[in-house]
Amino acid sequence: MRFETSQRLKTGQTLRLAPRMIQSMEVLQMPLAQLQERVEQELERNVTLEQVEPEGAAAAPASDEAPDEEPVERPLTVGETAADFERARAFEREFEEPPWHRPTPRSDDDGTAKMEMLAGTPARRERLSEQLQRQWQLAEVPPSVQAAGNLLVDFIDDDGLLSADLATVAGQSGQAAGGPFTEAALLEALPQVQAWLEPAGVGARDIRESLLLQLEARLDPDRWIEPPSAEDRAAVLDAITIVRDHYEDLLENRLPRIAQRSGLSVERVEAARDRLKRLTTSPGRDLVDEEPSVVIPDAMVAYDAQADRYVAALCDGPVPPLRISPVYAAMADREGVDDSTRKFLQEGIRSASWLIDAITQRRSTLLRVVEVVLERQRDWFDQGTGHMKPLPMTEVADRLGVHVATVSRAVSGKWLQTPRGLIELRKFFTGGTETEDGTSVSWEAVRTMLQEEVDAEDKAHPLSDEALAARLKARGVTIARRTVVKYREQMGIPPARRRRRHGGGPGR
């Protein structure tokens, strides 16, 4: 075997993105809240970047006397490093800051400033598993049942249901406290877990069992908030019979078959089904508050009555105007500054310049995209849902003279505050079809028409998918039945047999 080395010349083309371009694309794609966080981090990290304070916004002294002198920037000593300079500046700022800007000194009598800050901080949200374990510790059950119940509680998922069957739980109980447990021991502890945990339905093995537990809890005086009425009690008893004995027929909305097999009237079956709609298939969610998703609009749209047009303005108030510090910019060019400090300042200035340019470009691109949307989707702003037109991103990219990927990044995660409420900017970019009169209509508008037809149908005789396609064709939109099925499933609309109301007429 021979090993040899050699040199070879090869030509080729490689696409490489400069760091400045990468940063520009990242900033363009950021929603407003994320961009604000990025700017705050850069202000903290980069000493050469500073926020432009509005005129007259400087803090005034608490007393009538103003400071006699303005603080003078200390020159950098020759040979002093950037780290030494920053430590010295931090020490000088301690005495430059006016007393009303300084933090309150720590007092042993009143507690530390940190404790005072934590006192106003919201408590950490307690997880579902923690709440259920705390409830189960209060259960008055034998120690063996308590240990088996601890294991079962560990297997309850975020919906409040057991995430595995009892055989699987028993097989994984070897390392559990008090274990291992047999399937029979877990089966003995399960009813106790379901009885002691709140809300009713938590700890069930499936949705069917959870519904039964919730219904039975409505008849348990120990769980009453208020006693059920005679009508409600009858509906609960009928619902228990239906869920226990006719669950598959209930899922398929075969109410006449349920009435025939159970001996109940169709009206009583309808009343029981309406009672079931007041239950939940995820009882555990009632114990955990979902984190609210905060939406900050990136642009605001208003109607200009004088010009008869819609105008847009960017909501970039949370992102402060930025600039490169003139003090540090001058210092970077000053003679006598050592090389390491000069390099440190130049790198900071370059990074700050890239960020400022990227934010400026983001504002320009986003505003231009929104202005095209206002022009092309005028009917939606005037008349609302159902009047959105097709608007491919390629069309906007061609009009603005940019790549379609730039448009995609500009609309990603962005929201508009409009006279018709908050709407995601990407919603305006959709394909579509033409009506019989040659008018373009977006697929979003077609979905709206489909929802309108379903809402207006006779619930005793709901429209089939073919009938819905025919109704849309009568409104000028010709689409295939399979397209109706696809949109109906995307919108969460059940098929006709499951939308049917067996006990009444139109509108029921």
Beta strands, then each sheet from edge to edge (+ up, - down):
strand 1: 49-51
strand 2: 299-304
strand 3: 309-314
strand 4: 322-324
strand 5: 415-418
strand 6: 421-424
strand 7: 432-434
strand 8: 440-442
sheet 1: 1+ 4-
sheet 2: 3+ 2- 5- 6+
sheet 3: 7+ 8-
end
